[in-house]
Amino acid sequence: MDEGFNKEIEYEIANGDPEGVFAIDAVFGLVTLQKPLDFEKTQRFELSVTVRDRGNPSLSSTANITVDILDVNDNKPEFEFLCYHGSIRAHDADSGINQELEYFIVHSDQDFPFYIIDGDIKVERGIGRQNRGHVLYTFDVIVQDKGKPPLSSTTHVRIYVLPVVKPLEYAIYSDSNSFLFMCIFGMFFFIILLTSI
């Protein structure tokens, strides 16, 4: 057993932490966090900890510490683009089940003619024949991940139904005799559904 300076020891992280995510107490060797952890950026740290005495010459030993990071649902889904054609798309920066998304339409109209599957907005057949004038539909689309607890984002959607004299020659999306175009301005989706009559 050493005495005096020879038994006084100091701890330091020698390798494996170039960004200074961790800190170690020089006297007690307690490892603590200095910065937030992000599973999507780094899943594991391999730290090399050196302990040395204050003798002359100084003696030291090294130990390796493995820190495995567990994924948590810390990112909510975000809508991807400013303009869409027939589909609303979102992404989630998490991984695994935490990035799997579901889309929901929220409305209170019993005769509501739209539904959504995997971000694709669908329209029931015959909407153009039922509404021959300008019709406005407003509703919310919620995108939610499958994490625990789940996180979600919401956008407000406006759909304008406009009759046209003859079918269009080209459209990104079509359902029966309907053609759907969507764009976002500010916090609103302005969606034009053109239907032939």
N, C-alpha and C positions, 0 to 999 in steps of 0.2 A: 504494500500500500504506500503510495507516494504521499509526501507531505508538502506543505507550503504551496508555492507556485506550481509545483509539479502535479498537484492534485486538482488544481483549478482548470476547468475545461470550458471550451467554447464550441457551439454548434454553428454550422453554416450549410446552406444549400449550395453545393458545388456545381452541379449540372442538372439539366432537365427542365429548367424553368427560365428560359431566356426573356420572357415577357414580364417576369416578376409577379405572377399570379399568386404565389405563396410567399409566406414569410416564416422564419423560424426564430424562436426566442434563443438568443445566444447562450443563456445560462441554463434554461430548463429544457430546451430542445422541443418545445411545443410548436407544431406546425399550424399556421392559421392562413385563412384566405385574405388576399389583398384586393383581388378583383373578382367580378362575377364569373361563374363558369358557364360555358355554352357548349352543350353536347353536340350541336350541329357544327361547331368549329373544331373541337378537340374532344375525343372520347376517352383518352388515357394520358396520364402523365407518368413518366419514369424519372423520379427524383433521386439524385445522389447526394446523401447527407454526410458531411465530414465532421467528426468530433476530434479536437486536439487539445492537449494540455498546454500549459504555459511554461513548461520546463525548458531548459536549454541543454541540449537541443529538444525541440518540441516533438512529441510523438502523436500520431493520429491514427484513426480508424475510419473506415467508410462503410456506410450501409445504404442499400437501395430501398426506396419506398415506391410502390406502385399505387397510383390513385386512379380508380376507374370512375368515370362520370356516368351517372344515370340520367336518362332522358326524362324530362318533364314537359308537360304541355304548356310552353311559355310563349308561343307565338299564335296570334289569332289569324284566321284566314284573311287574305286581302284580295280585292278584285284586281285583275291583271291589267286590263287595257282601258283606254278611253272610249274605244268604239268596238262594237260587237256586231256580228251578223248571225242572227238566229240563236246564238248561245251566249250565256253569261259564264265567264271563266274566272276562277279564283285560284290562288295558290297558298300553301302553308309552309313556312320555313322549318317546321318541325320534321321529325322523321317517324317512320313506322306508322302505327295506327293514329298517332297524333297529327299526321298530315293527310289522312283520308277524309274527304269532304262529302257532305250531303247538302243538297239545295232544297229549300222549301219556299212555297208561295204563301203569303199571308193575305187573306181577303175575307170579306164578310158577305159577298154577293152570292146568293144561292144559284144564280144562273151564270156564274163566272165561266167564261169559255176557254180559259187557258190552264195549262198544267206544265210542270217542269220535271224533266228526267235528266239527271247528271248535268245540269246546267243548260240543257236544251229546252227552250220555251216552245211548247206545242200549242196548237190551236185546234179546237173542235171543228169538225166539218160543218159547212153551212153558215159560218159566221157572216160571210159576205152577203148572203141572201137574206139573213135576218136583219141586218143593219145596213140599209142602203145609203144612209147619210154618214156624216162625220160623227164618230163615237169615240169617247175617251174613257179608257180604263186606267185606274191607278191602283197600285198594290205594292207591297214590299216583297223583296226576295232576301231570304236569310241563307247564308252559307255557314255551315257549322262543321267543325272537325269532330273526330270520334275520340278525342282525348278525355281524360278524367281529371278534373271536370272539363267538359267541352267548352271551347271558345268559339265565338261567332262574330260575323259582321253582317250588316244590313244595308241594303241600298233601296231607294225608292224608284219604282218603275212606272212610267207612263206609256201607255200604248194608244196610239191614234189609229183608228180604223177608217180608211178612206177608200171609197169605191173608185174603180177605174173602168174606163169604157171597154178596153180590151186587155187580154193578158199581156204581161211583160215578156219580152224575149229572154231576159236573163235576170236571175236573182240568186243570191247566195243560199237562201233557204226557201223552201216552198212546201206547203202542206195542202193537198187538194188543189184549189185554185187561188191560194193565198200566198203572198210574198212578204217576207218580214225583214226589215232593216232596223238596226238599233245603233244609237250613238249616245254618249253621255256628255252632258254639259254641266259643269259644276258638280252638284251632288245628285243630279237627276239623270236617269236614262230617258231619252226621248226616242221612243220606238215607233216606227211607222209600219203598220201592217197594211199592205195594199191588196185588195181583193178584187177579182174580176167579177162582173155582174152580167 
